[in-house]
Amino acid sequence: MTCGHCEMAVREEVGQIAGVERIDVSAQTGRLVVTSSGPVDDAAVLAAVDEAGYAAVRV
């Protein structure tokens, strides 16, 4: 990710996952933090980031 457009693309994809309440994504740091109302499948988040055109790893 290199810009605000990149951040928006990730937010839009991850935001479609059921239960996601907040998405903090930073192109500057390369970090994504997802806050949810309940359990969210890590694989679903990784797939959403991939769908946005980026690669992610769980840390």
KAUR-V981816 format. One record per run of one state. SS is the DSSP state (@ for helix, = for strand, . for the rest). FROM is the first residue (numbers start at 1). LEN is the number of residues. If there is no record, write none. Layout:
BEGIN
SS,FROM,LEN
SS,FROM,LEN
END
This chain:
BEGIN
.,1,3
@,4,11
.,15,5
=,20,7
.,27,4
=,31,6
.,37,5
@,42,10
.,52,8
END
